[in-house]
Amino acid sequence: MALKTLLASHSIDAENPTLHWQLIRFRQTLNSLPTLDPKVAAVLKANSSIVPASDDFTSFNDNFLSKHSSSASHVQSALRVRHLLNPASKAQNEKDLLKALELPRIKMDQAEAGLKLLREWKSEASVKDRYLEAARSKWPRATVFAKS
């Protein structure tokens, strides 16, 4: 069922940022299983063009980030995946997320999504404060970035 949904989503928009991290989560879940039914393995192999190989998550994500480095939503998705793959990358992810606020076409709702990521990652208050300050400088009247 999950694979059918991913395939349908891929046929609609193969570069969708949510699809990107859902593909990784799907593959990680499969990898955590002790064994795969041979039929399931065959279906996965047949769809390997959209479901990354089990040992290639990092390069799959790096390629996605490189290809979409000018889109805030895509950058956030790639950082979310990077954090999923390597929680020790949190500090770099936070820096890259802050840098994404400088993208020329970033929209306020994308900046708000970045703030939600910081909360999801349980980032330190000082990191969130720097993010909020940068967001306030870009959208000074937005109450979502107001000081608490």
Secondary structure, 3 states (H helix, E strand, C coil): CHHHHHHHHHHHCCCCHHHHHHHHHHHHHHHHCCCCCHHHHHHHHHCCCCCCCCCCHHHHHHHHHHHCCCCHHHHHHHHHHHHHHCHHHHHHHHHHHHHHCCCCCCCHHHHHHHHHHHHHCCCCHHHHHHHHHHHHHHCCCCHHHCCC
